[in-house]
Amino acid sequence: MRWWKSKIPHHLPFSQGPFVPGCADLMTEYSRDGCFVRFYYPTSLDHIKKHSSRWIPWVAHDKYLEGFSRVLQIWTFVLKFFFWLLAGNCYIPVVWNADVRKEGAKLPVVILSHGLGASRFLYSSICVELASHGFLVAAVEHRDKSASASFYYKSKERQASSTPSWVNFKVVCFGSGHFPERSKQVSKRVEECRRLLDLLEKINDGSPIKNILTKDFKLSQLKGRLNLENLTMMGHSFGGATALLTLENEPRLKYGVILDPWMFPLKEEPNLWNTVKQPLLFINTETFHITTNYNALKKYTDCTPEGCGKRTVYTLKGTTHETHSDTPHLVGYWLNWKMKKIPPIIGTKLSNLLILDFLKTYIGFSHDLDTSFLTTQGQYVVEGLIEWKQ
């Protein structure tokens, strides 16, 4: 059914777990150095369709569309036109500012670092699915100028008057200055992830934290509810590099989920493959890993150094770098046009099930996980890393 004919808003795929997912934004401090994160988490609500009035738009602000146009280096009006034509007013099927589920064990936590030109909401299909299985996902929005856009408030007065200061995407050209800028950005990103870890500990301890965006979501309900003993770090592309470097620097992180990592920002970290000790899951798409990226990543995926956790590696055939994001569900595939690709819903479901199966193995959750889809669609799942040769 076309989105404009549906009785409920056009939306991303529904989650498959037993819990209705909730969502809330958290911003600390009147400063660019504060934390800006979106929480996805399980609730005690009933069927998600009953709460469609509290779903949220996928695009958090028009500035993000302007940012995407800057990333793609096309005119903003062109991007806005085609986005509206293909996606309409797309919503995330998640209940905004809902209360966190009170029953059950503590919530295992996953920190998500987004890719270059992305945002805290670009991976909602993954985050909502994990939340529906009982996880709290903290999707950080980086302010190193690698996000499509981000913002902060310089003062209480500017927040009261809805006058944000925007952090725009920085176009970095190839050449001698490319690596120094990416190295600087990935260091900033790691710093933001570590700051988020500190914030999560304070929230769990019940320390007073002021959310300058809203009073509708009570952080106090998370006091003592977070399982910080089994923290997982996840990232896509530039976020994959961020995740690896953060894992190396943070013993508080116990597991890593790495989606199509962009290894270029880590080229001056030649021993990182041997110093990341946590168990790792790599999920790669078929077309991203050109020779240089393949050779850099192969050090991580080919062996498990002594003292390191197991490294599990998959490649999804018929997929492109965008498969891990929401965009194929919104506007279709736009990379590798000549290549035959699997439907976005299959790519998303395969990736999500591989992530959940990894997390269930190491962290566990009380309900069963139906992984039969991995068997029926197993022709698309290949163990190991594949080099892309056009």
N, C-alpha and C positions, 0 to 999 in steps of 0.2 A: 504494500500500500504506500502511495506517495505521501510524503510528510505533511503536505498541505491538506490532505483529505482525512487525516487521522483525528480521532476524538481526543487523543492525548498529545502533548507536544512532541515534536520530532526529537529523538533522543539517541544517545549512544546505546550500545547493547546492554540489556539488563544483566545484572550479576547473577551467578548461579549458586552461590553459597546459601546457607540456612538463615542468615541474618540480613535484615534490611540495612543498607549502609547509610551512615550519616556523614556530614561534612561541615567543617568550620574553618575559617581563616584566623590566623593569629599573627599579630605584629607587635613587637616589643620596641620600646624606646622611640623617642623623637629624633631619630638619627639613621643614617644610611647603614650604620654598623649594628643596628638591632637585627633581630631575627624576623624573617617573613616566611611563613610556612602555612600550608594547607593540610589540615588533618582529615583523613578519611577513617571511619571507625564503625564498628557494629552497633546497632541500636536494638531496642526491644519492641520496635514497631512491627505491625503486620505488613501485609503485602505492599510493595513499593508503588503500585499503580494507584492505591488509595491516597497517596500523598503527593500526587503530581503537581499540586499547587505550590509545593515547597521545593520542587526541583529548581536547580539553578542554571542559568545560561552558560553554555560552554565558554563563550567569549566573555571574560570578566569585565572588559572595558574596550572601547574602540581603539585605545592607544596600543593594545596588543595586536590588532589587525594592522595598524600602521607599522608596528614593529616587524610583523611578518613580511610586509611588503619591503621593508628595509633589508631584511635577511635575504629575501629572494631577489632584491634589486629590481622590482617592478613598481609601476605606479600604484599608489594606494587605491585609487578609485577602481582600477582594473581588478585588483585582488578582492576588494569589497564586493564588487558586482558578481564575480564568479563564486565567491564564498556564499553569498546570499542565494544565488541561483541554484547551487548544488546542495548546500547544507541548510539553508533557511535559518530560522532561529533555533538552533540545536541546543538541547538541554542535556545535562548530566543527570541520570536517574539516581539521585541521592537526596536525602532529606536534610535541608539546610538548617544548621544549628540545633539539630535534634539532640536529645539527651543520649549519653553513652549507655550502652547495655550494662546493667548493674549485675546481672547474674553471671555465674561461671568463674573461670580462672582469670588471672591477670591477663592483660592484653599484650601479646608479643608485638614488638615494634619493628617496623621497617622504615629506614630513612631513604628517601629517593632524591637523587641528584639528576636534574634534567640535562638535555643535550644543548648543543649550540643553537641559539635562536629559538629555544623552546620556552617553557614557563612552568609554573606550579600546577597547571591544569591540563597540560598537553598529553599526559599519560593517565587520564582519568579511567580509561577502560581497564588498565591494570590495577590502579589503586582501589577502585570500587569493588573489583572482584576480590582482592585480598581482604578488604574490609568486611565483605559478606561472609568471609570464612573466619572472622574473629580477630583480624589484625588491625592495629592502628598504624596507618601509613602517614609519615610526616614528609610531605613533598615540599622541599625547600625551594624558594625562588631566589636564584643567585642575583646579586647586585654588582657583579664584576663586569657588567656591560656585555655579557654573553647571552643573557635572556633576550627574548624578542622585545621585552619591555619589563620594567618593574617600577616600583615607586616607594616613597616613604614620606613621612610628615616631619617638617623641621621643628614644629612646635605644637602645643595643644591648641593654640588659636588657629593655626593653619588646618589642623585636623577638624576643628569645629566648623570651619568655613568650607570644608571639602576642597582644600587647595593642596593637592599632593605635589611633591617634587618627583618628577619622572626621571628614571635612569634608562636612557635609550640604548638600543643595541649599537655596538661599535663595529663598523665594517673594518676588518683588518686584511689588508692586501697581502698576497704572497710576496715573498722577498726576504731580505735580511732581517726585517723587523717582525716577521711573522712568528717565529718561534719564541723570541723574548716576550712578546705580548701574551701568547698562549700559556707560557710557563708562569707568567705573573698572574694570569687569570686562574689557572688551576690551583695555585697556591692560595689565592683568595677564597676559592671555592672550598678547599679543604678547611680553611679557617672558619668559614661559615658553617660547615657541617659539624665541626668540633664545638662551636658555640651552641649549635642546636642540641648536641648531646648534653651539654651543661644545662641547657634550659629544660630538657626532658627530665633530668634528675631533680631539678628544683620543683617542677610540676608534681612529680611523683612524691616528693618529700612534703608537699603541701605548702611550699614557700609562696608568699604572695607575689603573683605575677600579674601585671596590668596588661590586658589586651586592649590596645588603643583603638582597635577597629570596632569592637562591639562589646556589649555587656550581656548579650543574649545567650552566649555560650559560656557556661560556668567551668572554668579550668579546675575548680575545686573538686569536681566530680571525678577527676583523674588521680586524685591523691591516693597513693597506695595501690593503684589499679594497673600500673605499667610493669610489664616483665622486662626489666632492663638487664637481666642476666643473659639473655639470648638475643641481643641486638643484631639486626641484619642491615647491611649497607647495600643499596642497589643503585645502579646508574645506567644511563643509556648514552652511547656515543661519547661526547665530551664528559658527560656524567659518569660513563664507565671508567674513563681515566681518573676522574675525581674520586670515584669509589675505591679504585685500587690504591691510590695514594693515601686516601683517608684510612683505609684498612691497615696500611703499613704503619701509619702514625698513631693509630688508636686501638690499644688493647681492649677497650670497652666493647668494641665491635667483634662479634663472634663468627659471623657468616657474611659471605658476599655473593650478590647476584649481579652479574655483569652482562649487559645487553649491548652487543655490537660496539665494543669499546673503540674509541678513536685514540690510537697509541701515540700519535705525533707529540702531544704535549708532555709525554713522559720519556722522550728520547734521551734526556740526560739523567734518567734513572735506570741505568743498565742492569742493576742488581735487584730491582724491585720484584722481579719474577721469583727471586729466591728468598725474599724477606717478608712477603705477604704470607702469613702463617695460617690464616683462617681457611676452612673449607670454602671452595668457590664453585659456583654454577655459571657457566658461560652459555648464553643462547645467542647464536649468530644468525644473521640473514644471509642469503646466498650471494648477493651482489655487492656487499660493502667492502669485503676484505681483499683489496688490491694487493699487489706483491709486497709493498713496503709495510702496510699494516699487518698483512698476513705473517710476514717474517718476525715482526716485533711481538705479535700476539702468540706465535707458535711456541715461544719460550715458556709461556704460562700454561699452555694447553697440552704440551707434549709429555710432560712429566710432572711428578709431585716430588719436590725436593724433600730431603730428610727433615723431619720436624714440622712439615707443613700438612695441612688438612687436604683431603681428597679434592681433586679438580675434575669436575664433570663438565663435558663439552658437547653441545648439540648445534647443528645447523639446520635451519628450516628451509627446505627447497621451495622455489617459487615465491620467494619473499624478497623485499627490498628494505633498505635502511629505515624506511618510514613505517614498516609493519609494527614495530613496537610502540608507535604513537597512536593517537586517535585519528590522525588525518585521513587514513584510507576509508574510515567509516563516514567521514564528513564530505570529502571532495573526491574520493577515489585515489588511485595510485597516480603519482606524477613523476616518479623516477623510473628509469629503464623502460621506456614506453614500449619497446619492441618485444620485451620479454613477456612470456605467458606467466601470469601470477595466480596464486590461489586466492579465493575470496577473502576479503579482510576478516570476516567473522571466524573463518577457519584459522587464519594466522594468529589472531588474538587468542582464540581458545587454546590452541596448541601451546603458545608461549605461556599463558597463564597457568595451564595445567602442569607444565614442566617446573615453573616456579613453585607452585603449591606442593607438588610432589617432593621437591627438594626441601622446602620448609617443613613439611610434615615429617620427613625422615629425620631431620636434625632437631626440630623444635617440638613438633607434634601438635595436634589439636584433637578435641574429643570426638568429633563427628567423622564419618567415613568420607573419603574422597574418591569419587568415581573417575577413574583414569581410562575407562574403556575407549574414549575418544582418541587417545594416543595410539591405541591399537588399530582402530578402524581407519584412522587417517595416518597410520604409521609410515606410509610411503613418502610423506613430506618431512619426516624427522630422520636426520642422519646423525649418527654419533661421530664427533670429531669436527675439525675445522676444515673448511673448503676455501681454497684460493679462487678469487674471481678473475677469470681471464676473458676479456671481451673478444 
